[in-house]
Amino acid sequence: MRQQPVGFRPRPRVLRSANPARRRHRTDANGRHSKPGGTAPPGSSATFAEWGLVTINTRAQNGDAAGAEKATVQPRQVPSLAAPILVVEDDQTTCDVVRAYLESAGYRVVICRSGSEALGFVRQTQPRCLILDVMLPGKDGFEICTEIRRSGSIVPILFLSARADEPDRIDGLRVGADDYLVKPFSPRELLARVDALLRRSEIGPQAPSVIRLGNVELSPTRHDVVIDGRRVALTKVEFGLLAAMLERPGWVLTRSQLIDQLYTGDRSPALERSVDVHVFRLRDKLHAAHANVAIVTIRGVGYKITAEVA
């Protein structure tokens, strides 16, 4: 099975003649024959394998199951607790590829799949950069960008969209975007554009040395939690959950947002239930250490952390 560029959407199949001599091949601008299917951006490959994202083994000609396609994602770096890059995209494949490339470069990534979810996240925290699709459920990317700019935010925004016409690109820049990249795209080019945006903006905040709420102190650099001078032992997942909530005290974090910050890949219902289990264990450990903060469950939504009033 041939892998197509990110964002490629194949055309509907057309019945062809059974006689190979009557089949017509497409030709490019130089008159050369080409095979049906998508084309990669100039200078890049049509397969994720050659882009360096996945390793592809295609099905053997004889249909042997042993030759079935396999995809192995390269190991990713663990996201830091620095401000994240917010990716607003409703296509799962595009989300996975963009996340893989950004995290391999050391960036922390949060995924939102609708305009309302993205605006809610931006109101809670200041991301380093936004990668924003145009065609989204509910509010489109242009409306989201307009609202963000009206709020006074100068966060860098890059549109990543299949709307490739010149009027669309101009509209995107006029509503406040800093860059516009058309699908299908090269992930390496996307990463280079993000790097350039962050170099120019110089607004990427460094991870704080200590995050405090009540008598709880969390150090991202030392990866420890101290309550009233005593160190509290937490698992990696519990530490990540506490850090995510302490970064935005009082704000409700959905299970989806917590999963995006802690995990990559699987988003099964079982994973959401495991987040609940980790939160319950974290709450018990904070209570046992006499922390004067409370993790509050917002039924059907998620969790928030608040300082308890004496």
N, C-alpha and C positions, 0 to 999 in steps of 0.2 A: 504493500500500500504506500503510495507516494504521499509524503508530508508536504503540505502547502504552507506558504508564508503566513505569519500571524495576521489574523483579521481577514484571510481570504475566504470568500463564500462562493462555492462552485455554482455554475449555471445548471439549470435542469437538464437531464439527459435527453438526447434526441436519438430516435431510432435510426440505425445505420443499415446500409445494405450489407448482406452477408458476403457479397463479392468484394474481396480486398481491392481488386483493380478499380472498382468504382468509388472507393472511399477517397475523399478529398482531405488533404492536409492543410492546416493553416500555415500562413507565411507571415514572417515578421516584416518590419519596415525595410529590411535589406533583401527581401525576397527569399529568405532561407526558410526551409520547412521547420515547423515546430509542432510539438505534441500538444494535445488538448490539456487544459488545466491551468493553474495559476502560475504567475511568474514572480520571481523574487525581485526586490528592489535592486537597482544597479549596484554592483559590487558585492552583493550578498548572495547566499545560496538559497535554493528553494526548499531545503530541508533543515529542520532543527539540528540534525546531527552535525552538519557542516557549520552551523552557527555556534556549535560548541555547547548547546544546551542539553541535548539528549543523544544517546547512542541508539541507532535504529538498525534492527535486523529484519529485513523484509521477508515475506513468505516465499518459500521455494517455488520454482516453476511447476513442480510435480504435485503441489498442494500439500506437501508433507507438513503435518502440524508442528514438527520440531522446528520448522523454519518460520513459524509465526512471528509477527512483529513484536518486538520488545522495546521498551523505552526506559532508560535508566537515567534519572536526574543526577547530576553531579552534586557532591556534598556542598551544602550551603553554610555560610558563616552564621553564627547565632546573632540575631539582631541585638543591638545595644539599647540602652534606655534613653538615647538621645531622641529629640523630636522626630516623629516619623514622616515619611513621604506618604501622602494620601493618594491612593489610586481609586478613582471613581469609574467603575466599569461593570457592566452587567454580563459580559461574556466570560464564562469560567476559564476557557482555554487562554484567552488573552490575559486574564488575571494571573494564572499560573506562570506564564512565560515572563510577564513583567516582574512579578514578585521574585522569581528565580534569579533573574539578571540583577535586579537591584540589591537583593540580599547577598548575592555573591560578591558585590562591590562593597559590602559592609553597611548598607543602608537598612534602617528599620522600616517596615512597610505595613500599612493598615489598608484594608480593602473595604470600600463601601459600594453597594450595588444599586443605589438609587440616589436621586438628588436630595430628597428629604433627609436621608441618613447622612449624606455628606455634609449638608449644612448644619445638622445637629452636631456632628463631630467637630467642625470648624469653630462652632460657637463655644465648645468646651475647651479646646486646646489649639495651639498654633502649630500646624504642621510645617515642615521644612519646605515642602513643595507639593503642588497638586498636579496629578496626571489625570486629565478629565476627558471622558468620552462626551460626544455631543448628543447622540441618540440614546437616551436613558428613559426608564419608566418614570412617569410623572413629569417633573420639571426637566427640561433638556439642559445640556451643558452650558449653552449661552445664558440661560436664565440664572443658573447657579453661579456662573462667573460674575454676572452683573450684580447679584446680591452680595457676593463676597466683597467686591470692590466698593459697593455702596456702604458697607460696614466700616470701611477705612482700612481694611487689611491690604498689605502689600506683599503677601505671600506669592512666590513665583507660581505661575499657572501655565501648564503645557497641555494643549488640546491634542488628543490622540483619537482620530476619527476617520471613518470611511468616507465622510463627505469631503470629496477632494476638489470640488469646483472652486474657482477663484473667488466668487462672491462669498462662499462659506468661510474660506480662509481669512478673507478680509474682515468679515463680520466677527470672527473669533478674536482677532487682534484688536478690533475696535471696542469690543465689550470689556477688554482688559487683560486678555491673555498675553503672555510673554513669548510664546512659541506655539507652532502648530505643526504636527507631524501626521501624515496621511497613512492610513492602513491600505494595503499590507505594508508592514514596516520591518526594518532590521532592528532587532533588540539591541545590537551594539550601537547603532546610531541613536536610539532612544537613550541609552545609558550616557553616551557622550553629550547629548543635549541637556540631560538632567545635571551632569557635572558642570557644564557651562553655566546653566541657570544659577546653580548654587554658588559658583565662583563669583558671578556678577552681583548676586543679591547680598551676599555676606551677612545673611540674617539667621543662618543655621545655629541655633543655641547649642551650647555644650551641655553634656549631661551634668546635672548638679552634683556636687560632692556629697551632700546629704539632703534627703527629703524628710521633712518633719511634719507631724500632725499630732497634737496632744503630746503625750510622753513617748510616742513612737518615732524612732529615727531609723531611716533606711539609707544605706550607702550603696549606690550602684557600683562604685569603683571597688569597694571592699567586698561587695556582695554579702552584706550581713545586715541584720536587724537588731537594734538595741532598744530595750524598754526599761526606763528607770536605771540605766547603767548596766543592765544585764542582757547578755546576748541571747537571742531566741533562735533556736535551730529550726529552719524551714527547708522544705524541699525546693528544688529548682522551680517547679510549677507554682508552688505557694508563694515563693519570693516574687515571681513574675506577676502573679495576680495582685499581690499587695502593692508592688511598684506601680502597676497600671492604675490602680484606684487612688493611690496617694498622689499621683501626678495630677489628678482631677478630683480633689475632695468635694463631696456634695453633688457630683454629677453622676447620673445613672449610666452605667456601662452595660450594654446588652451582651448577651452570651456570644453573639456573633463577633462583636468587637473584641471581646476577651480571647476568643479562639484565634482571631486574626493576629493578635499580638503574641500568642503563645505557641501556635502550631502552624505548620505549613502542610498543605495537601488535603487530607481527609476532613470532611465537614459532616460526618454522619450524625444522626440523632444520638448515638451512643457517646460521641465526643462531647456533645452539649451536656449530657447527663454526668460525664466525668468532671466537667467544670464545676457543676453543682457540688459534687463530692469533695473536690479540692477546696472549694470555698468554705464548706462546713468544717473541714479539718483546720483550715487557716483560722476561722472564727474561734474554734475551741482553743487553739494555741495562744491567740491574742488574749482571750479571756483568762486562761490559766496564768499568763504573765502579767495580769492586772493592767492591761492597756486601757487607756481612757478614750478609745475610739470604738466605733461600732460599725460592723458591716451589715447594712440593711438590705433585705431582699425586697425588691419591687416585683410583686407577683406578675408573672407573664411577660416581664421585660428583662430584668437583670439585677445588678447590684450597685450599691454606692457605699462609700465610706464617709463617716462624719465623726467629728470630735464630740464626745459626750460632755454635756454641761454638768459641772459638779453641783 
